[in-house]
Amino acid sequence: MDEIFRKAGTRGWVHARCLDCDAEFGSGADEPVVLSSVVKVPLVLEFARQVAAGQLDPTDRVRATAADRLGGVATAGCADDVEFSLRDAALLALTVSDNTAADLLFDRVGVDNVRSLVRELGLTHTRIAGSQRDILESMADDIGARDALDFVQRFPALSPAEVLATRALDPLRTTASTPRDMTLLLSLIGRDRAAPEQACRWVRDLMREQFSGHRLPSGFAADVRTWSKTGTLPGVRNEIGVVEYPDGSRYAIAVFTACDNLAQRQPEVDHVIGVVARQSVERIVHGLPYTTFQGRCGMS
């Protein structure tokens, strides 16, 4: 695995887990990794749990103003104010990785509640440092920017060393986890154990609609269904997800990469995420089937 990543010009960590029998394969599976936008999965999961418990109304409205916009796609890059429901904020956060929608959702759900969720689910190596805005502000502080405008103006001129030295790219100082923790999260969602059944199903359905398909899904045949979420920062390209084969077997996969190349487009790294994901599934040695599922698990 290290050689595969090296040829793509990156470092990488991976874990794959069979949802039917918990057999697994990993390389660096317990190493800390930067989550980036992968954190939107536990965020939306906590939102779904609060909705199921009657604590939040998914139709409540939020308004994204100029002060809320964090840059990026969808409402994050809009020139004018946009209003939408909390439910649609979750949709935007998972399908197009809208940073502003995610931040508004964090405000309503509560960062501390997302932290409590990961502890409750047994994700012992997962750390939520804050919302999307908190991560961005940590980068601005680290480079000495006076405000958001100063950050936007100065960031393109920074050297790779200056960018890579920021807290946002250090898994020991930012929102982070391990590949093994992330496949555990996926398996709990996939088995309806992370929340009430309807909440888990809704999160899976949103992840099936993710717009990006050039990373993890690219490694599998067209008849293999996926639900997944990417994460991207300078030098960081990740994806976690579940692949579902036509025979019914399912595998949770988490692939994380980091390199010194800060180019916005890195097709070689995007491609290798799919390659490593498929090879990790193929290297799993299966045991007995998981007790709550029918039939024996296996590769198709």
C-alpha positions as CSV (number, residue, x, y, z in Angstrom):
1,M,0.0,0.0,0.0
2,D,2.8,2.4,0.8
3,E,4.3,1.8,-2.6
4,I,0.9,2.5,-4.3
5,F,0.6,5.8,-2.5
6,R,4.2,6.7,-3.1
7,K,3.8,6.3,-6.9
8,A,0.9,8.7,-6.8
9,G,3.1,11.2,-5.0
10,T,1.4,11.1,-1.6
11,R,1.3,9.4,1.8
12,G,-1.7,7.3,2.6
13,W,-3.6,5.4,5.3
14,V,-6.5,3.0,4.7
15,H,-8.9,0.7,6.5
16,A,-11.6,-1.6,5.1
17,R,-14.2,-3.5,7.1
18,C,-16.8,-6.1,6.0
19,L,-20.2,-5.1,7.4
20,D,-21.3,-8.7,7.5
21,C,-18.5,-10.3,9.5
22,D,-16.2,-7.4,10.7
23,A,-13.2,-9.0,8.9
24,E,-10.8,-6.2,8.0
25,F,-7.7,-5.0,6.2
26,G,-5.7,-1.9,6.9
27,S,-2.5,0.0,6.3
28,G,-1.7,2.6,8.9
29,A,-5.3,2.1,10.1
30,D,-4.7,3.5,13.6
31,E,-2.6,6.5,12.6
32,P,-4.1,10.0,13.2
33,V,-5.4,11.7,10.0
34,V,-7.0,15.1,9.2
35,L,-10.7,14.7,8.7
36,S,-11.4,17.9,6.8
37,S,-15.0,17.7,5.4
38,V,-15.4,14.1,6.4
39,V,-16.5,15.6,9.7
40,K,-19.8,16.5,8.0
41,V,-20.8,12.8,8.4
42,P,-21.0,12.8,12.2
43,L,-22.4,16.4,12.1
44,V,-25.3,15.3,9.9
45,L,-25.7,12.1,11.9
46,E,-26.1,14.1,15.1
47,F,-28.6,16.4,13.3
48,A,-30.6,13.3,12.2
49,R,-30.6,12.0,15.8
50,Q,-31.8,15.3,17.2
51,V,-34.6,15.4,14.6
52,A,-35.6,11.8,15.4
53,A,-35.7,12.7,19.1
54,G,-37.9,15.7,18.4
55,Q,-35.3,18.2,19.6
56,L,-35.0,19.9,16.2
57,D,-37.5,20.7,13.5
58,P,-35.9,19.9,10.1
59,T,-38.0,22.5,8.4
60,D,-36.7,25.4,10.6
61,R,-35.1,28.0,8.4
62,V,-31.5,29.4,8.4
63,R,-30.1,32.3,6.4
64,A,-26.6,32.4,5.0
65,T,-25.4,36.0,4.9
66,A,-22.2,37.5,3.7
67,A,-20.9,37.1,7.3
68,D,-21.6,33.4,7.2
69,R,-20.0,32.5,3.8
70,L,-16.8,30.5,4.1
71,G,-16.0,30.2,0.4
72,G,-16.3,27.1,-1.7
73,V,-19.2,25.6,-3.6
74,A,-23.0,26.1,-3.4
75,T,-24.3,28.7,-0.9
76,A,-20.7,29.0,0.4
77,G,-19.9,30.9,-2.8
78,C,-23.1,32.7,-3.4
79,A,-23.0,36.5,-3.9
80,D,-26.3,37.1,-2.1
81,D,-28.1,36.0,1.0
82,V,-29.7,32.5,0.8
83,E,-32.3,31.0,3.0
84,F,-33.0,27.2,3.4
85,S,-34.2,24.7,5.9
86,L,-32.0,22.8,8.3
87,R,-32.8,19.6,6.3
88,D,-31.5,21.2,3.2
89,A,-28.4,22.5,5.0
90,A,-27.7,18.8,5.7
91,L,-28.3,17.9,2.1
92,L,-25.9,20.6,0.9
93,A,-23.3,19.6,3.5
94,L,-23.1,16.0,2.4
95,T,-23.8,16.2,-1.3
96,V,-21.7,19.1,-2.4
97,S,-19.7,19.7,0.8
98,D,-21.1,23.2,1.3
99,N,-19.0,24.7,4.1
100,T,-21.5,27.5,5.0
101,A,-24.4,25.1,5.2
102,A,-22.3,22.8,7.5
103,D,-21.4,25.7,9.7
104,L,-25.0,26.9,10.1
105,L,-25.9,23.3,11.0
106,F,-23.0,23.2,13.5
107,D,-24.5,26.3,15.1
108,R,-27.9,24.7,15.5
109,V,-26.7,21.1,16.4
110,G,-23.9,22.2,18.7
111,V,-20.2,21.3,18.4
112,D,-20.3,19.7,21.9
113,N,-23.2,17.4,20.9
114,V,-21.2,16.2,17.9
115,R,-18.3,15.5,20.3
116,S,-20.6,13.6,22.6
117,L,-21.9,11.5,19.7
118,V,-18.4,10.3,18.6
119,R,-17.7,9.3,22.2
120,E,-21.0,7.5,22.6
121,L,-20.3,5.6,19.4
122,G,-16.9,4.4,20.6
123,L,-14.8,6.5,18.2
124,T,-12.1,6.8,20.8
125,H,-9.5,8.3,18.4
126,T,-11.7,11.0,16.9
127,R,-11.4,14.6,17.9
128,I,-13.7,17.4,16.8
129,A,-11.8,20.7,17.2
130,G,-14.7,22.8,16.1
131,S,-16.9,23.9,13.2
132,Q,-15.7,24.6,9.7
133,R,-15.3,28.3,10.6
134,D,-13.2,27.4,13.6
135,I,-10.8,25.4,11.4
136,L,-10.5,28.3,8.9
137,E,-9.9,30.8,11.7
138,S,-7.1,28.6,13.1
139,M,-5.4,28.8,9.7
140,A,-5.8,32.6,9.6
141,D,-4.4,32.9,13.1
142,D,-1.4,30.7,12.3
143,I,-0.4,32.9,9.3
144,G,-1.0,36.1,11.2
145,A,-3.9,37.3,9.1
146,R,-5.7,40.4,10.6
147,D,-9.1,39.3,9.2
148,A,-10.8,37.2,6.6
149,L,-10.0,39.6,3.7
150,D,-6.3,39.7,4.8
151,F,-6.3,35.9,4.9
152,V,-7.8,35.5,1.4
153,Q,-5.2,38.0,0.0
154,R,-2.2,36.5,1.7
155,F,-2.9,32.8,1.4
156,P,-2.0,32.4,-2.3
157,A,1.5,33.8,-1.6
158,L,2.3,31.4,1.2
159,S,5.0,28.8,0.7
160,P,4.0,25.1,1.0
161,A,6.0,25.0,4.2
162,E,4.0,27.9,5.7
163,V,0.7,26.3,4.8
164,L,1.6,22.8,6.0
165,A,2.7,24.2,9.3
166,T,-0.8,25.4,10.2
167,R,-2.9,23.6,12.8
168,A,-5.6,22.7,10.2
169,L,-3.2,20.3,8.5
170,D,-1.8,18.7,11.7
171,P,-3.9,15.7,12.9
172,L,-2.7,16.3,16.4
173,R,-4.0,19.8,16.5
174,T,-7.2,19.9,14.5
175,T,-10.3,17.8,13.8
176,A,-8.9,14.3,13.2
177,S,-9.6,10.6,13.5
178,T,-8.2,7.3,12.3
179,P,-9.2,5.2,9.3
180,R,-10.4,2.4,11.7
181,D,-12.6,4.8,13.6
182,M,-14.2,6.0,10.4
183,T,-15.0,2.5,9.2
184,L,-16.5,1.9,12.6
185,L,-18.7,5.0,12.1
186,L,-19.8,3.8,8.7
187,S,-20.5,0.3,9.9
188,L,-22.7,1.6,12.7
189,I,-24.6,3.8,10.2
190,G,-24.9,0.9,7.8
191,R,-26.2,-1.4,10.5
192,D,-28.7,1.2,11.8
193,R,-26.8,1.2,15.2
194,A,-25.6,4.8,15.2
195,A,-29.1,6.3,15.5
196,P,-32.7,5.3,15.0
197,E,-33.2,3.3,11.8
198,Q,-34.9,6.1,9.9
199,A,-32.1,8.5,10.8
200,C,-29.4,6.2,9.7
201,R,-31.2,5.5,6.4
202,W,-31.6,9.2,5.8
203,V,-27.9,9.8,6.3
204,R,-27.1,7.0,3.9
205,D,-29.5,8.3,1.3
206,L,-27.8,11.8,1.5
207,M,-24.4,10.2,1.1
208,R,-25.6,8.3,-2.0
209,E,-26.3,11.6,-3.6
210,Q,-22.7,13.0,-3.1
211,F,-21.8,14.8,-6.3
212,S,-18.2,13.7,-6.4
213,G,-17.5,10.3,-7.9
214,H,-13.9,10.6,-8.9
215,R,-12.3,9.2,-5.8
216,L,-13.5,6.1,-3.9
217,P,-16.3,5.1,-6.3
218,S,-13.9,5.3,-9.3
219,G,-12.2,2.1,-8.1
220,F,-15.3,-0.1,-8.5
221,A,-17.5,-1.4,-11.3
222,A,-20.6,0.5,-12.3
223,D,-22.9,-2.1,-10.6
224,V,-21.3,-1.5,-7.2
225,R,-23.3,1.1,-5.3
226,T,-21.6,3.6,-3.0
227,W,-22.5,6.1,-0.3
228,S,-19.6,8.2,0.7
229,K,-18.1,11.6,1.7
230,T,-15.0,13.4,0.6
231,G,-12.6,15.7,2.5
232,T,-10.2,18.2,1.0
233,L,-7.7,20.7,2.3
234,P,-4.4,21.9,0.8
235,G,-2.3,18.7,0.5
236,V,-5.2,16.6,1.9
237,R,-7.5,14.4,-0.1
238,N,-9.8,11.8,1.7
239,E,-12.9,9.8,1.2
240,I,-14.9,7.5,3.4
241,G,-17.8,5.4,2.3
242,V,-19.5,2.0,1.9
243,V,-19.5,0.0,-1.2
244,E,-22.4,-2.4,-1.9
245,Y,-21.9,-5.3,-4.3
246,P,-24.6,-6.9,-6.3
247,D,-24.5,-10.0,-4.2
248,G,-25.4,-8.0,-1.1
249,S,-22.0,-7.9,0.5
250,R,-21.0,-4.5,1.9
251,Y,-17.7,-2.9,2.9
252,A,-16.9,0.2,4.8
253,I,-13.7,1.9,3.5
254,A,-11.7,4.9,4.7
255,V,-8.8,6.3,2.7
256,F,-6.8,9.3,3.8
257,T,-3.9,11.0,2.0
258,A,-1.5,13.8,2.7
259,C,1.3,15.3,0.6
260,D,3.4,18.4,0.2
261,N,1.9,19.2,-3.2
262,L,-0.7,21.9,-2.6
263,A,-2.1,22.0,-6.2
264,Q,-5.9,22.2,-6.3
265,R,-6.1,19.5,-9.0
266,Q,-4.4,16.2,-8.2
267,P,-6.0,13.5,-10.4
268,E,-3.3,10.9,-9.6
269,V,-4.1,11.1,-5.9
270,D,-7.9,11.1,-6.6
271,H,-7.5,8.0,-8.7
272,V,-5.3,6.1,-6.2
273,I,-8.0,6.5,-3.5
274,G,-10.3,4.3,-5.6
275,V,-7.5,1.9,-6.4
276,V,-6.5,1.5,-2.8
277,A,-10.1,1.2,-1.7
278,R,-10.8,-1.7,-4.1
279,Q,-7.5,-3.5,-3.3
280,S,-8.2,-3.2,0.4
281,V,-11.6,-4.9,0.0
282,E,-9.9,-7.7,-2.1
283,R,-7.3,-8.3,0.7
284,I,-9.9,-8.9,3.4
285,V,-9.8,-12.5,4.8
286,H,-13.3,-13.3,5.8
287,G,-14.4,-15.2,8.9
288,L,-17.9,-16.2,10.0
289,P,-20.8,-14.1,9.1
290,Y,-22.0,-11.3,11.4
291,T,-24.6,-12.8,13.7
292,T,-27.5,-10.4,12.7
293,F,-27.1,-10.9,9.0
294,Q,-28.2,-13.9,6.9
295,G,-25.8,-15.8,4.7
296,R,-22.0,-15.8,4.4
297,C,-20.1,-12.8,3.4
298,G,-17.7,-12.8,0.5
299,M,-16.4,-10.9,-2.5
300,S,-18.3,-10.8,-5.8
